[in-house]
Amino acid sequence: MEVDLIFKVAAVGILVAVLNQLLVRSGREEQAMMTTLTGLIVVLMMVIEQISRMFTMIKSTFGF
């Protein structure tokens, strides 16, 4: 696993946490929830891409 993926996930997490707190404090709980869900989806897409690369590498290694 690449180290930059960990930094990207951490950056998205920090950004979402800050936006979430700002939106909750301003009384926009629904938008805060949508921001959190969007951040989760972005991180899941990054992780799924890496998992796909891993399976492709395994398939090419074992000749499937």
Phi and psi in radians as a Rosetta constraint file:
Dihedral C 1 N 2 CA 2 C 2 CIRCULARHARMONIC -1.464 0.35
Dihedral N 2 CA 2 C 2 N 3 CIRCULARHARMONIC 2.563 0.35
Dihedral C 2 N 3 CA 3 C 3 CIRCULARHARMONIC -1.245 0.35
Dihedral N 3 CA 3 C 3 N 4 CIRCULARHARMONIC -0.551 0.35
Dihedral C 3 N 4 CA 4 C 4 CIRCULARHARMONIC -1.150 0.35
Dihedral N 4 CA 4 C 4 N 5 CIRCULARHARMONIC -0.447 0.35
Dihedral C 4 N 5 CA 5 C 5 CIRCULARHARMONIC -1.120 0.35
Dihedral N 5 CA 5 C 5 N 6 CIRCULARHARMONIC -0.697 0.35
Dihedral C 5 N 6 CA 6 C 6 CIRCULARHARMONIC -1.117 0.35
Dihedral N 6 CA 6 C 6 N 7 CIRCULARHARMONIC -0.719 0.35
Dihedral C 6 N 7 CA 7 C 7 CIRCULARHARMONIC -1.175 0.35
Dihedral N 7 CA 7 C 7 N 8 CIRCULARHARMONIC -0.650 0.35
Dihedral C 7 N 8 CA 8 C 8 CIRCULARHARMONIC -1.128 0.35
Dihedral N 8 CA 8 C 8 N 9 CIRCULARHARMONIC -0.780 0.35
Dihedral C 8 N 9 CA 9 C 9 CIRCULARHARMONIC -1.103 0.35
Dihedral N 9 CA 9 C 9 N 10 CIRCULARHARMONIC -0.734 0.35
Dihedral C 9 N 10 CA 10 C 10 CIRCULARHARMONIC -1.124 0.35
Dihedral N 10 CA 10 C 10 N 11 CIRCULARHARMONIC -0.705 0.35
Dihedral C 10 N 11 CA 11 C 11 CIRCULARHARMONIC -1.124 0.35
Dihedral N 11 CA 11 C 11 N 12 CIRCULARHARMONIC -0.742 0.35
Dihedral C 11 N 12 CA 12 C 12 CIRCULARHARMONIC -1.121 0.35
Dihedral N 12 CA 12 C 12 N 13 CIRCULARHARMONIC -0.718 0.35
Dihedral C 12 N 13 CA 13 C 13 CIRCULARHARMONIC -1.095 0.35
Dihedral N 13 CA 13 C 13 N 14 CIRCULARHARMONIC -0.762 0.35
Dihedral C 13 N 14 CA 14 C 14 CIRCULARHARMONIC -1.149 0.35
Dihedral N 14 CA 14 C 14 N 15 CIRCULARHARMONIC -0.767 0.35
Dihedral C 14 N 15 CA 15 C 15 CIRCULARHARMONIC -1.081 0.35
Dihedral N 15 CA 15 C 15 N 16 CIRCULARHARMONIC -0.781 0.35
Dihedral C 15 N 16 CA 16 C 16 CIRCULARHARMONIC -1.142 0.35
Dihedral N 16 CA 16 C 16 N 17 CIRCULARHARMONIC -0.690 0.35
Dihedral C 16 N 17 CA 17 C 17 CIRCULARHARMONIC -1.108 0.35
Dihedral N 17 CA 17 C 17 N 18 CIRCULARHARMONIC -0.744 0.35
Dihedral C 17 N 18 CA 18 C 18 CIRCULARHARMONIC -1.153 0.35
Dihedral N 18 CA 18 C 18 N 19 CIRCULARHARMONIC -0.811 0.35
Dihedral C 18 N 19 CA 19 C 19 CIRCULARHARMONIC -1.085 0.35
Dihedral N 19 CA 19 C 19 N 20 CIRCULARHARMONIC -0.686 0.35
Dihedral C 19 N 20 CA 20 C 20 CIRCULARHARMONIC -1.070 0.35
Dihedral N 20 CA 20 C 20 N 21 CIRCULARHARMONIC -0.816 0.35
Dihedral C 20 N 21 CA 21 C 21 CIRCULARHARMONIC -1.116 0.35
Dihedral N 21 CA 21 C 21 N 22 CIRCULARHARMONIC -0.721 0.35
Dihedral C 21 N 22 CA 22 C 22 CIRCULARHARMONIC -1.092 0.35
Dihedral N 22 CA 22 C 22 N 23 CIRCULARHARMONIC -0.757 0.35
Dihedral C 22 N 23 CA 23 C 23 CIRCULARHARMONIC -1.222 0.35
Dihedral N 23 CA 23 C 23 N 24 CIRCULARHARMONIC -0.669 0.35
Dihedral C 23 N 24 CA 24 C 24 CIRCULARHARMONIC -1.150 0.35
Dihedral N 24 CA 24 C 24 N 25 CIRCULARHARMONIC -0.735 0.35
Dihedral C 24 N 25 CA 25 C 25 CIRCULARHARMONIC -1.200 0.35
Dihedral N 25 CA 25 C 25 N 26 CIRCULARHARMONIC -0.429 0.35
Dihedral C 25 N 26 CA 26 C 26 CIRCULARHARMONIC -1.593 0.35
Dihedral N 26 CA 26 C 26 N 27 CIRCULARHARMONIC 0.059 0.35
Dihedral C 26 N 27 CA 27 C 27 CIRCULARHARMONIC 1.514 0.35
Dihedral N 27 CA 27 C 27 N 28 CIRCULARHARMONIC 0.338 0.35
Dihedral C 27 N 28 CA 28 C 28 CIRCULARHARMONIC -1.946 0.35
Dihedral N 28 CA 28 C 28 N 29 CIRCULARHARMONIC 1.185 0.35
Dihedral C 28 N 29 CA 29 C 29 CIRCULARHARMONIC -1.139 0.35
Dihedral N 29 CA 29 C 29 N 30 CIRCULARHARMONIC -0.632 0.35
Dihedral C 29 N 30 CA 30 C 30 CIRCULARHARMONIC -1.157 0.35
Dihedral N 30 CA 30 C 30 N 31 CIRCULARHARMONIC -0.726 0.35
Dihedral C 30 N 31 CA 31 C 31 CIRCULARHARMONIC -1.210 0.35
Dihedral N 31 CA 31 C 31 N 32 CIRCULARHARMONIC -0.561 0.35
Dihedral C 31 N 32 CA 32 C 32 CIRCULARHARMONIC -1.123 0.35
Dihedral N 32 CA 32 C 32 N 33 CIRCULARHARMONIC -0.719 0.35
Dihedral C 32 N 33 CA 33 C 33 CIRCULARHARMONIC -1.144 0.35
Dihedral N 33 CA 33 C 33 N 34 CIRCULARHARMONIC -0.706 0.35
Dihedral C 33 N 34 CA 34 C 34 CIRCULARHARMONIC -1.152 0.35
Dihedral N 34 CA 34 C 34 N 35 CIRCULARHARMONIC -0.641 0.35
Dihedral C 34 N 35 CA 35 C 35 CIRCULARHARMONIC -1.117 0.35
Dihedral N 35 CA 35 C 35 N 36 CIRCULARHARMONIC -0.740 0.35
Dihedral C 35 N 36 CA 36 C 36 CIRCULARHARMONIC -1.108 0.35
Dihedral N 36 CA 36 C 36 N 37 CIRCULARHARMONIC -0.766 0.35
Dihedral C 36 N 37 CA 37 C 37 CIRCULARHARMONIC -1.129 0.35
Dihedral N 37 CA 37 C 37 N 38 CIRCULARHARMONIC -0.682 0.35
Dihedral C 37 N 38 CA 38 C 38 CIRCULARHARMONIC -1.117 0.35
Dihedral N 38 CA 38 C 38 N 39 CIRCULARHARMONIC -0.743 0.35
Dihedral C 38 N 39 CA 39 C 39 CIRCULARHARMONIC -1.082 0.35
Dihedral N 39 CA 39 C 39 N 40 CIRCULARHARMONIC -0.702 0.35
Dihedral C 39 N 40 CA 40 C 40 CIRCULARHARMONIC -1.106 0.35
Dihedral N 40 CA 40 C 40 N 41 CIRCULARHARMONIC -0.742 0.35
Dihedral C 40 N 41 CA 41 C 41 CIRCULARHARMONIC -1.133 0.35
Dihedral N 41 CA 41 C 41 N 42 CIRCULARHARMONIC -0.712 0.35
Dihedral C 41 N 42 CA 42 C 42 CIRCULARHARMONIC -1.081 0.35
Dihedral N 42 CA 42 C 42 N 43 CIRCULARHARMONIC -0.790 0.35
Dihedral C 42 N 43 CA 43 C 43 CIRCULARHARMONIC -1.151 0.35
Dihedral N 43 CA 43 C 43 N 44 CIRCULARHARMONIC -0.718 0.35
Dihedral C 43 N 44 CA 44 C 44 CIRCULARHARMONIC -1.092 0.35
Dihedral N 44 CA 44 C 44 N 45 CIRCULARHARMONIC -0.664 0.35
Dihedral C 44 N 45 CA 45 C 45 CIRCULARHARMONIC -1.137 0.35
Dihedral N 45 CA 45 C 45 N 46 CIRCULARHARMONIC -0.680 0.35
Dihedral C 45 N 46 CA 46 C 46 CIRCULARHARMONIC -1.142 0.35
Dihedral N 46 CA 46 C 46 N 47 CIRCULARHARMONIC -0.726 0.35
Dihedral C 46 N 47 CA 47 C 47 CIRCULARHARMONIC -1.219 0.35
Dihedral N 47 CA 47 C 47 N 48 CIRCULARHARMONIC -0.698 0.35
Dihedral C 47 N 48 CA 48 C 48 CIRCULARHARMONIC -1.110 0.35
Dihedral N 48 CA 48 C 48 N 49 CIRCULARHARMONIC -0.655 0.35
Dihedral C 48 N 49 CA 49 C 49 CIRCULARHARMONIC -1.085 0.35
Dihedral N 49 CA 49 C 49 N 50 CIRCULARHARMONIC -0.727 0.35
Dihedral C 49 N 50 CA 50 C 50 CIRCULARHARMONIC -1.187 0.35
Dihedral N 50 CA 50 C 50 N 51 CIRCULARHARMONIC -0.662 0.35
Dihedral C 50 N 51 CA 51 C 51 CIRCULARHARMONIC -1.133 0.35
Dihedral N 51 CA 51 C 51 N 52 CIRCULARHARMONIC -0.689 0.35
Dihedral C 51 N 52 CA 52 C 52 CIRCULARHARMONIC -1.085 0.35
Dihedral N 52 CA 52 C 52 N 53 CIRCULARHARMONIC -0.746 0.35
Dihedral C 52 N 53 CA 53 C 53 CIRCULARHARMONIC -1.072 0.35
Dihedral N 53 CA 53 C 53 N 54 CIRCULARHARMONIC -0.691 0.35
Dihedral C 53 N 54 CA 54 C 54 CIRCULARHARMONIC -1.117 0.35
Dihedral N 54 CA 54 C 54 N 55 CIRCULARHARMONIC -0.785 0.35
Dihedral C 54 N 55 CA 55 C 55 CIRCULARHARMONIC -1.137 0.35
Dihedral N 55 CA 55 C 55 N 56 CIRCULARHARMONIC -0.637 0.35
Dihedral C 55 N 56 CA 56 C 56 CIRCULARHARMONIC -1.111 0.35
Dihedral N 56 CA 56 C 56 N 57 CIRCULARHARMONIC -0.723 0.35
Dihedral C 56 N 57 CA 57 C 57 CIRCULARHARMONIC -1.145 0.35
Dihedral N 57 CA 57 C 57 N 58 CIRCULARHARMONIC -0.712 0.35
Dihedral C 57 N 58 CA 58 C 58 CIRCULARHARMONIC -1.135 0.35
Dihedral N 58 CA 58 C 58 N 59 CIRCULARHARMONIC -0.740 0.35
Dihedral C 58 N 59 CA 59 C 59 CIRCULARHARMONIC -1.097 0.35
Dihedral N 59 CA 59 C 59 N 60 CIRCULARHARMONIC -0.713 0.35
Dihedral C 59 N 60 CA 60 C 60 CIRCULARHARMONIC -1.260 0.35
Dihedral N 60 CA 60 C 60 N 61 CIRCULARHARMONIC -0.532 0.35
Dihedral C 60 N 61 CA 61 C 61 CIRCULARHARMONIC -1.197 0.35
Dihedral N 61 CA 61 C 61 N 62 CIRCULARHARMONIC -0.757 0.35
Dihedral C 61 N 62 CA 62 C 62 CIRCULARHARMONIC -1.640 0.35
Dihedral N 62 CA 62 C 62 N 63 CIRCULARHARMONIC -0.008 0.35
Dihedral C 62 N 63 CA 63 C 63 CIRCULARHARMONIC 1.286 0.35
Dihedral N 63 CA 63 C 63 N 64 CIRCULARHARMONIC 0.603 0.35
